[in-house]
Amino acid sequence: MYRCSWSNSNQLMQTYHDKEWGIPSKDDRYLFEMLSLEGAQAGLSWQIVLSKRANYHEAFHNFDIEYCASLTDADLLAIKENHGVIKHLAKLQSVRNNARVLLEVQKTYGSFAAYIWSYVDHIPYQNEWQSEDQVPAQTELSSQISKDLKKKGFKFVGPVTIYSFMQAVGMVNDHVTNCICYEPVGK
């Protein structure tokens, strides 16, 4: 059985790859979680972020959007000091900021999913990469989405982060074609 090689470093990464990565999701809470975690990853490895995911869930009340939008500066400092999250204050502040902006997007578009998935006409792109070195770090579309998100006020949403987000939530299927997850995710 072949898996995308990035998932082979440990069981946590393999489970994430097999059960979550690339599976299309249109759940706003999950989309917010992945946007937050991908933003936290900037400059770090996904393995570090995944190892702290449970701490993020505890600190941010399972990424409850309204709860995160209501956090105070003192709350964010307490999260930084008392939870096993990445200690980068601007990244923690971006969770609150992005929750607030996401609530505005929901008012305008009905849901964050309706807005973000409109970029792919609500149907995941099915890439056909033969090897992992063909998979891009960013695309013209991720750059376009990044610019629009920044214009709306989102933080830590550069084009590489957004492409990783698109992969994570299934907007693109970037499993290589011989990966055990390629066909199941593509259905």
DRENMIRO-851314 format. One record per residue (C-alpha): residue number from 0; residue in one letter; x, y, z. Coordinates in Angstrom, 1 decimal, padded with zeros to 4 digits. Example, Ala and Ser with C-alpha at 12.3 -4.5 7.8 and 13.67 -1.06 7.14 Angstrom:
# DRENMIRO-851314
seq=0 type=A east=012.3 north=-004.5 up=007.8
seq=1 type=S east=013.7 north=-001.1 up=007.1
This chain:
# DRENMIRO-851314
seq=0 type=M east=000.0 north=000.0 up=000.0
seq=1 type=Y east=001.4 north=003.3 up=-001.0
seq=2 type=R east=000.7 north=006.6 up=000.8
seq=3 type=C east=001.9 north=010.1 up=000.0
seq=4 type=S east=005.4 north=010.0 up=001.5
seq=5 type=W east=004.9 north=013.1 up=003.7
seq=6 type=S east=002.6 north=011.0 up=005.8
seq=7 type=N east=005.1 north=008.3 up=006.7
seq=8 type=S east=006.9 north=010.1 up=009.5
seq=9 type=N east=004.7 north=008.9 up=012.3
seq=10 type=Q east=001.2 north=007.5 up=013.1
seq=11 type=L east=-000.3 north=010.9 up=013.7
seq=12 type=M east=000.6 north=012.1 up=010.3
seq=13 type=Q east=-000.5 north=008.8 up=008.7
seq=14 type=T east=-003.9 north=008.9 up=010.4
seq=15 type=Y east=-004.4 north=012.5 up=009.3
seq=16 type=H east=-003.4 north=011.6 up=005.8
seq=17 type=D east=-005.7 north=008.5 up=005.6
seq=18 type=K east=-008.8 north=009.8 up=007.4
seq=19 type=E east=-008.8 north=013.6 up=006.8
seq=20 type=W east=-006.4 north=015.2 up=004.3
seq=21 type=G east=-008.1 north=016.0 up=001.1
seq=22 type=I east=-011.6 north=014.8 up=002.1
seq=23 type=P east=-014.0 north=017.6 up=000.9
seq=24 type=S east=-015.5 north=019.5 up=003.8
seq=25 type=K east=-018.1 north=022.3 up=003.7
seq=26 type=D east=-018.5 north=022.6 up=007.5
seq=27 type=D east=-017.7 north=026.1 up=008.5
seq=28 type=R east=-016.3 north=025.1 up=011.9
seq=29 type=Y east=-013.9 north=022.6 up=010.4
seq=30 type=L east=-012.9 north=025.1 up=007.6
seq=31 type=F east=-012.2 north=027.7 up=010.3
seq=32 type=E east=-010.1 north=025.1 up=012.3
seq=33 type=M east=-008.1 north=024.3 up=009.2
seq=34 type=L east=-007.6 north=027.9 up=008.3
seq=35 type=S east=-006.4 north=028.6 up=011.8
seq=36 type=L east=-004.1 north=025.6 up=011.9
seq=37 type=E east=-002.6 north=026.2 up=008.5
seq=38 type=G east=-001.9 north=029.8 up=009.6
seq=39 type=A east=-000.2 north=028.5 up=012.7
seq=40 type=Q east=002.0 north=026.3 up=010.5
seq=41 type=A east=003.5 north=029.2 up=008.6
seq=42 type=G east=007.3 north=028.7 up=008.9
seq=43 type=L east=006.9 north=025.4 up=010.7
seq=44 type=S east=006.2 north=021.8 up=009.9
seq=45 type=W east=002.7 north=020.3 up=009.7
seq=46 type=Q east=003.8 north=017.6 up=012.1
seq=47 type=I east=004.5 north=020.2 up=014.8
seq=48 type=V east=001.0 north=021.7 up=014.3
seq=49 type=L east=-000.7 north=018.3 up=014.4
seq=50 type=S east=001.1 north=017.4 up=017.6
seq=51 type=K east=-000.4 north=020.5 up=019.2
seq=52 type=R east=-003.9 north=020.1 up=017.7
seq=53 type=A east=-005.6 north=018.8 up=020.8
seq=54 type=N east=-004.2 north=021.8 up=022.7
seq=55 type=Y east=-005.6 north=024.2 up=020.1
seq=56 type=H east=-009.0 north=022.4 up=020.4
seq=57 type=E east=-008.9 north=023.0 up=024.2
seq=58 type=A east=-007.7 north=026.6 up=024.0
seq=59 type=F east=-010.1 north=027.7 up=021.3
seq=60 type=H east=-013.2 north=025.6 up=022.5
seq=61 type=N east=-013.0 north=023.3 up=019.5
seq=62 type=F east=-012.7 north=026.3 up=017.2
seq=63 type=D east=-016.1 north=027.6 up=018.0
seq=64 type=I east=-016.2 north=030.6 up=015.7
seq=65 type=E east=-018.3 north=032.9 up=017.9
seq=66 type=Y east=-016.2 north=032.0 up=021.0
seq=67 type=C east=-013.0 north=032.7 up=019.2
seq=68 type=A east=-014.4 north=036.0 up=017.9
seq=69 type=S east=-015.1 north=037.1 up=021.4
seq=70 type=L east=-011.7 north=036.5 up=022.9
seq=71 type=T east=-010.0 north=039.4 up=024.6
seq=72 type=D east=-006.3 north=040.3 up=024.5
seq=73 type=A east=-006.0 north=038.9 up=028.0
seq=74 type=D east=-007.7 north=035.7 up=026.9
seq=75 type=L east=-005.1 north=035.3 up=024.1
seq=76 type=L east=-002.2 north=036.0 up=026.4
seq=77 type=A east=-003.6 north=033.3 up=028.8
seq=78 type=I east=-003.8 north=030.9 up=025.9
seq=79 type=K east=-000.3 north=031.7 up=024.9
seq=80 type=E east=001.0 north=031.1 up=028.5
seq=81 type=N east=-001.2 north=028.2 up=029.6
seq=82 type=H east=-001.8 north=026.0 up=026.6
seq=83 type=G east=000.6 north=023.9 up=024.6
seq=84 type=V east=000.1 north=025.9 up=021.4
seq=85 type=I east=002.6 north=027.7 up=019.2
seq=86 type=K east=003.6 north=030.7 up=021.2
seq=87 type=H east=003.5 north=033.2 up=018.3
seq=88 type=L east=001.2 north=035.9 up=019.6
seq=89 type=A east=000.3 north=037.3 up=016.1
seq=90 type=K east=-000.7 north=033.8 up=015.0
seq=91 type=L east=-002.9 north=033.5 up=018.1
seq=92 type=Q east=-004.4 north=036.9 up=017.5
seq=93 type=S east=-005.2 north=035.9 up=013.9
seq=94 type=V east=-007.5 north=033.2 up=015.2
seq=95 type=R east=-009.6 north=035.9 up=016.9
seq=96 type=N east=-009.3 north=038.2 up=013.9
seq=97 type=N east=-010.2 north=035.6 up=011.4
seq=98 type=A east=-013.2 north=034.4 up=013.4
seq=99 type=R east=-014.5 north=038.0 up=013.4
seq=100 type=V east=-014.0 north=038.3 up=009.6
seq=101 type=L east=-015.4 north=034.9 up=009.0
seq=102 type=L east=-018.6 north=035.9 up=010.8
seq=103 type=E east=-018.9 north=038.8 up=008.4
seq=104 type=V east=-018.4 north=036.5 up=005.4
seq=105 type=Q east=-021.2 north=034.2 up=006.7
seq=106 type=K east=-023.5 north=037.2 up=006.9
seq=107 type=T east=-022.7 north=038.1 up=003.3
seq=108 type=Y east=-022.5 north=034.7 up=001.7
seq=109 type=G east=-024.7 north=032.5 up=004.0
seq=110 type=S east=-021.7 north=030.5 up=005.0
seq=111 type=F east=-017.9 north=030.5 up=004.8
seq=112 type=A east=-018.1 north=027.3 up=002.8
seq=113 type=A east=-020.4 north=028.9 up=000.2
seq=114 type=Y east=-017.8 north=031.6 up=-000.2
seq=115 type=I east=-014.6 north=029.6 up=-000.3
seq=116 type=W east=-015.9 north=026.7 up=-002.4
seq=117 type=S east=-017.2 north=029.1 up=-005.0
seq=118 type=Y east=-013.6 north=029.4 up=-006.2
seq=119 type=V east=-013.8 north=025.8 up=-007.5
seq=120 type=D east=-017.4 north=025.9 up=-008.5
seq=121 type=H east=-018.2 north=023.8 up=-005.4
seq=122 type=I east=-016.4 north=020.8 up=-007.0
seq=123 type=P east=-012.9 north=019.7 up=-006.0
seq=124 type=Y east=-010.2 north=019.8 up=-008.6
seq=125 type=Q east=-008.9 north=016.3 up=-009.3
seq=126 type=N east=-005.2 north=016.6 up=-010.0
seq=127 type=E east=-003.3 north=013.7 up=-011.4
seq=128 type=W east=000.1 north=014.0 up=-010.0
seq=129 type=Q east=002.3 north=011.0 up=-010.7
seq=130 type=S east=004.9 north=012.0 up=-008.1
seq=131 type=E east=005.0 north=014.3 up=-005.1
seq=132 type=D east=007.6 north=016.6 up=-006.7
seq=133 type=Q east=004.9 north=017.7 up=-009.2
seq=134 type=V east=002.6 north=019.0 up=-006.4
seq=135 type=P east=002.9 north=022.8 up=-006.3
seq=136 type=A east=003.3 north=024.8 up=-003.1
seq=137 type=Q east=000.9 north=027.5 up=-004.5
seq=138 type=T east=-001.1 north=028.2 up=-007.6
seq=139 type=E east=-002.6 north=031.1 up=-009.4
seq=140 type=L east=-005.9 north=030.2 up=-007.7
seq=141 type=S east=-004.4 north=030.1 up=-004.2
seq=142 type=S east=-002.8 north=033.5 up=-004.9
seq=143 type=Q east=-006.2 north=034.9 up=-006.0
seq=144 type=I east=-008.0 north=033.5 up=-002.9
seq=145 type=S east=-005.2 north=034.8 up=-000.7
seq=146 type=K east=-005.5 north=038.3 up=-002.1
seq=147 type=D east=-009.3 north=038.3 up=-001.6
seq=148 type=L east=-009.1 north=036.9 up=001.9
seq=149 type=K east=-006.5 north=039.6 up=002.8
seq=150 type=K east=-008.8 north=042.3 up=001.3
seq=151 type=K east=-011.6 north=041.0 up=003.6
seq=152 type=G east=-009.2 north=041.3 up=006.6
seq=153 type=F east=-008.0 north=037.8 up=007.1
seq=154 type=K east=-004.5 north=037.3 up=008.5
seq=155 type=F east=-001.9 north=034.5 up=007.9
seq=156 type=V east=-003.5 north=033.6 up=004.6
seq=157 type=G east=-000.6 north=033.8 up=002.1
seq=158 type=P east=-000.8 north=031.9 up=-001.1
seq=159 type=V east=001.2 north=028.9 up=000.2
seq=160 type=T east=-000.9 north=028.7 up=003.3
seq=161 type=I east=-004.1 north=028.9 up=001.3
seq=162 type=Y east=-003.0 north=026.2 up=-001.1
seq=163 type=S east=-002.2 north=024.0 up=002.0
seq=164 type=F east=-005.7 north=024.8 up=003.2
seq=165 type=M east=-007.3 north=023.9 up=-000.1
seq=166 type=Q east=-005.5 north=020.6 up=000.0
seq=167 type=A east=-006.5 north=019.9 up=003.6
seq=168 type=V east=-010.2 north=020.6 up=003.1
seq=169 type=G east=-010.5 north=018.8 up=-000.2
seq=170 type=M east=-010.8 north=021.8 up=-002.6
seq=171 type=V east=-008.1 north=020.0 up=-004.6
seq=172 type=N east=-007.1 north=016.3 up=-004.6
seq=173 type=D east=-003.4 north=016.3 up=-004.3
seq=174 type=H east=-002.9 north=012.7 up=-003.3
seq=175 type=V east=-000.6 north=011.2 up=-006.0
seq=176 type=T east=-002.4 north=008.8 up=-008.3
seq=177 type=N east=-000.9 north=005.7 up=-006.8
seq=178 type=C east=-001.7 north=006.7 up=-003.2
seq=179 type=I east=-004.4 north=004.5 up=-001.5
seq=180 type=C east=-006.4 north=007.7 up=-000.8
seq=181 type=Y east=-006.4 north=009.1 up=-004.4
seq=182 type=E east=-009.5 north=007.3 up=-005.7
seq=183 type=P east=-011.6 north=007.4 up=-002.5
seq=184 type=V east=-011.0 north=011.1 up=-002.0
seq=185 type=G east=-011.8 north=011.7 up=-005.7
seq=186 type=K east=-015.2 north=010.2 up=-005.5
